[in-house]
């Protein structure tokens, strides 16, 4: 570990990276209980990053714990954190899916980080604007953004050429997407041998299609649910059309999906799927397990071909209410999302190369622009890897410029759950898209009314 730590700090010095203001400002001490990081995860670089933090702050000790978790879309995750606060034993830092930060903040479960930003002289504008917007509620910032992503259309160029499509030109509109999908699908009777495109497979969700069609999901003031907005209903109708075009509809597609495995056996690599909308992170597996695969990447098709966009998610580090060492917690969160990256990545690479000298590594997309650009230059632009991988990964990184984010709302997990139900009930024709939208909207509106009536009364 010491060798990796020294290597990481040496890399920082050689690259001329000045330590963040967070390291030159207050010098916190004591133990930091950190939920959501496993220092024993082999090849993660977590232990090395923690060691680097403790060397920079000699009086600080990190007690990193993987559980109890606070990530995910389940209300039981909310309960875990709230229960620890009620018991007076919260962690000093917890990981949160960024879009859930507002619901924790709105319930008094978090401390705003604005005072720490000022004390540590951290300019929050270093972080991508949309990642900050996701953790802002009621005029305050509630978490440190940690990582981001984009969603893209991937297509297999060899399959395009096989069916007479231009391999360099992806579908541009929703209609073209379905037309291409039909051409690329191979059936054995009513059985699917290869599928052109699955509307809700990969990492796309109704959010993508809704955003593309001008839906907002909530009113501007955040108090009115808009899941039955005609623009969103139209987006669901498009997704339903994308399932109904196959024999047996969504049920048959789901049965075909059940044969999919993962990573090196992913359906895109195994040529079971010709086109897929997935996260930029998929390219890491493609680079590792199919480095010579001939595929393209682009922003997903839109209804008319205009207004190309994507949506982004990501995580954050938040300081719970009642934290015993909030200053130390902020120092750790800041370091792990900034200078610590230059310790973590060399450690990851050393492990990777020991396991496989020919391993291809692609960096995560970073919330801080200068770090993102440096990682892209060193690990993509200047790396000895397939030019197709370089080109595609850069497209994924640049998509951050047109990324939208899920609504900031104190009922974010409820909205997520209902938006999923709304789509799935439509795919399987349990309800019409309009009926499913009305039902989902009613649930979200009830939760909004309940929350705001209590919040306004405080």
Helices and strands as residue ranges (DSSP letters): H 2-14, H 21-24, E 30-35, H 46-56, E 60-65, H 75-86, E 93-97, G 98-100, H 101-106, H 114-119, G 124-126, H 129-134, E 136-137, E 140-141, E 143-146, E 151-156, H 157-162, H 174-184, E 186-188, E 191-194, H 205-212, H 230-244, H 249-257, G 263-265, E 275-279, H 282-289, E 295-298, E 310-311, E 315-318, H 326-336, H 341-355, H 369-376, I 377-381, H 387-398, G 399-402, E 403-404, H 412-427, H 433-457
